[in-house]
Amino acid sequence: MRKLVFLIGLLLNGAVLFAQTTINTDSTVKQTSKLSGSSLKQTEGAAMLATNNIITNISASPELSNFYKVIKATGLSETLTSQGPITVFAPNNQAFNNLTSCKLDTLLTPQRKYDLIAMITYHTLAGKVTSRDIVHQINTNKGLATFTTITGSKLMARLDTNRNIVLIDEHGGESIISRFDLEQSNGMIHIITGVLVPKFKTI
């Protein structure tokens, strides 16, 4: 288990140097997208301090208590306090409530710990990825952007008719970013309305 967490940490550190490089570069280019990040719809969410790291803010947020519980079960807390930067799509409590209790209970069993780790890391990108970056990638890729998570799995994004950013996992499951661009000392958090599941794992 320690070796797996250590490997994920190495992936994070290495991926920061190479993954999402076009995203961070694009954010410095003049914005030519049809829809800018500032015009996106955003709902209310728990306040976070930009001086805190990702885990500190998640642990203090009542809205993300289920997500924090799952992170603790994986042993990834230390990894997500790394220098980064990293971007986390954090499912709110309702997202976990939408899972059947048996699915969540099954994931939390010792036998499914590696599946749980894979699912949590599927919510993480290397680098600091803002909503403006996501929208720019969507508009420059004909309405559908593809991102690579730190485990190498693909995550897609599009805009809906209400100007929400919609994330699409490898099962076709969709989740809306309900609160975005929450600055962290080691990256960025976007709060989402669904739990993302990679294709090679089923729950």
Secondary structure by P-SEA (a helix, b strand, c coil): caaaaaaaaaaaaaaaaccaaaaaaaaacccccccccccccccccbbbbccccaaaaaaaccccaaaaaaaaaacccccccccccbbbbcccaaaaaaccaaaaaaaacccaaaaaaaaaaaacccccccaaaaaaaaaaaccbbbbbccccbbbbbbccccccbbbbccccbbbbcccccccccccbbbbbcbbbbcccccc
